Amino acid sequence: MEYSIRELSRMAGVSARTLRYYDEIGLLKPLYISDAGYRYYGEKELELLQQILFYRERDFDLKSIQKILHQDSFDVMNALEEHLLELENRRRQVDLLIHTVKQTIRSMKGECVMSDKEKFQAFKEKIVKENEEKYGTEVRERFGDEQMDASNRKILNMSEAEYESFQNLGAEINERLEECVRTGASIESEEAKEIVRLHRKWLCQTWKQYSANAHKALAQSYTQDKRFLEYYDKNVLGCGELLKQAVDFWADKI
């Protein structure tokens, strides 16, 4: 069956303008364009549009989606199974958050006793899940499964105070990095040294064992891996590079 751009727009909940844009960038080409200039879409195009929407729901950008969909090895069934796994993981996380909220309400009403660990378990599990998805493969290849598994366990076993310290320390490091970049601070400065010291302290809250070489190897990946770089450079460009250079200079000296 074939659909006009207007019919597909209504059926899929995607504006005609968006569909035309997808055509312009080569993400989703119509089956054909009529002599009058109208776009028409067939079953294959509908299948691809569904995949695009699934990936958008998973927060993939259009450039990444285009790369995935148009590679020779792309398989729809494998993609659907991947979507299903991701959505089920999201549902488990949401269910855990809902349970945490309900338990907190019950504890505030005096209907149950909720430990400090239970109050923050959902958030810690979210951190572990996101770290595994974003960096798990690289970390396991570079440092081994034991290091990654130990790090995950330490996060999950954090007390309320430890979890708060972990979060606050990470935020402080980012703020100091941004200020250093803005002011043009040298990597040999005392402020850069303090950032490395804080970064080491932050790592030790999750690492099984610290070493300067591992610290430098990790910092090296901050500029080599786009995901790490985007995290540190999200507000001020150059933070990831500064951290990498500062760790390389100071890790053996503190």
N, C-alpha and C positions, 0 to 999 in steps of 0.2 A: 504494500500500500504506500502511496505517496502523499505527502502533506505540503501545503504551501507554507511559506514562512509565517504567515499569520496563524494558520492552524497549529503549527508546531509551537509557536509562541504561547498560545492559549493552553495547549495540552501540557507543555512542560513547565509553564510558569516562568519562562525566560522571555525577556522583551525582544521584539524584532530587532531593535537597535543592537542588542547584545549579540544576537545571531549574526547580524551583518558584520559586526566587529570580529567575531570568531572566524568568519569567512576571510576578512581582510588580512588577518594575521596568519592564516593558514591552519588554524586550530581545527575548524570544522567547516569543510567545504560542502556546499549543497550537491545533491545528486546531479542536478543540471539547472541551468538558468534559461527560462523561456525567451522567445524572441522579444517579448514585451519587457524583459528584464526582471521577471519574478523568479525567486529562488524556490526550488522544490527539493524535498528531502525524502529519502527512502529508508528502508529498515536498517541498513548499515549505518546511516547517519544518525538515526535515532539511538542506536546502540552506543555510538561514540558520544553522543550528547549525554546520555545517562552516565557514562563513565566520567565525563567532564564534571558533571554535577556531584557525583560521588567524591571525586578528588577535591572539588571546591569545598565540600562539607568537611573534608579533612584538612582544610587550610593550605592546600597546595597552591602555589602561584601558577598563573597561566603558562609561563615559560616552562616550568617543570612538567606540567600536565602535557604540554605539547611534545616534550622530549620523550615522555613515557609512552604516550599513545602512538607515536609515529616511529617507534623503534621496531625493527623486524621481529624481535623476540616477544613483542607484546601479545599476551594471551588474555582474552576476556574472562574466561573461567577462573584463571589464577588471580586476576584483578578482583573479581567478585568475592572470592574466598578471602583475599587480603582485606577488602572493605568490611566484610562480615566480622573478621577477627578484630579489626580496629574498633568497629562500632560496639561489639560485645564488651571490649575492654573499657570503652567509654561508659557503657551502661553500668558496668561493675563499679567504676569510679563514682558515677553519679549516685548509684544506690548506696555506696558507702558514705558519701557526703550526706545524703538524706537521712541515713541511719544515725550519723553523728549529730545532725541537727535535732532529730527527734529525741535522742538520748539526752542531749544537753537541755532541751526543754523539760524533759521528765525530771532530770536531776535538779533543775532550778525550782521545780514545783515540789520537790521533796519526795518524788515517787520512786527514785532509784539513786544509787551512788555511782558517780562516774569518775574514774581515775583520771589524773592529768594526762597519762599516756593515751587513753581512749579519746580525749578531746582533740588530740592532734594527729591521730593515726591516719586519718583520711588524707590529710595534707602531706604527710611524710610519704605515704604510698604514692601520691601523685608525683612528688619529686623523683622518687625512684623510677616510676614508670616513664616519665619524661626523659630522664637521664639515659635510661636504657634505649629508648627509641631514638634519641638524637645522637648519643655518643657511645652507646654500648658496644657496638661492633668494633669501633676504632680502639676504645680503651681495652677491650678484651684481647685484641690482636697485639696491642703495644705492651700491655702490662700483665696480661693473663687473666683467666677466669677468677682465680682466687682473690686477686686484688679487687675486682669489680664486685664480686659477691660479698666480700668483707665490707666494702664501702656501703653497699645496700643495707646490710644488716645493721651497721652502725647508725645509719639514718633512721631506720625503722625502730631502733631501740633507744633513740634519743628521748630524754625527759623533756618536760615542758620548757625548763630553763635552757637546756642544751639546744633545743630546736630554735628557741627565740634568739639565742646567741649566734647560732649558725646563720640564720636569716639576716640578722642585723650586721654581722661581720661581712657577709657578702655585699650588702648594700653599702657599707662604709668603704670597702675596697673600690667599688665602682665610683663612688662620689670622689674619693681621693684621686683616682686615675683621671677622671674628667677634669678636675681642678688642675692637675699637673699638666695635662695637655693644653688647657686654656692658657696657663701661665708660661708654658714653654720650659718647664722644669727639666733639668738634666737627669739622665738615668743614674748618675753618680751622686745625686743630691741625697740629703738625709730623708727627704720626703719619699723619694723613690725607694730608699732602703726600708722605710717604715711600711710602705705598701707591700714589699716582698715579705717582710716579717709577718704582716697581717695575713697575707695570702698563704704563707706556710701554715700559720695557725688555723686558718680556715680549712685547708686541705687535711690537716691532722685530725680534724673533727670527723672525717669520714675515711681517711686512709688507714689501712692496717699498719703500715710502717712507712716512715718518711725517709727519703734520700734526696740529696741535692740534685743528683743526676736525673732522677725521675721527675723532680720539680721542673727542671730545665727542659726535659723532653716534653712534658705536658704543655709548658708555656710556648714551646716551639710550635705546637699544633694550633695555638690560638691564632696564628696568622696564616697557617696552611689550610685550616678547615673553615669554610665559609660560615658554618653554623656557630662556631666559637667566636669568630670575628664579629659576626652580626650581634652577638650577645654583648660583647664588650664595647662595640662601636655604636650601639643603638641610639645613644644620645649625642656623643661627641666622637668624631672620627679620629683614629689614632690611638685609642686607649689599648686595643689589643696589641698593637706593635710596641707601645711603651711598656706594657706589662712583660711582654716577651723579652725585651732588651734588659729591663730592670732585673728580672729573675736570672737571666744569663749572667749578669754582672755581679749580683749580690748573693745568689743562692749558696755559694761556697763560703761566704764571709760572715754569715749570721748564725 
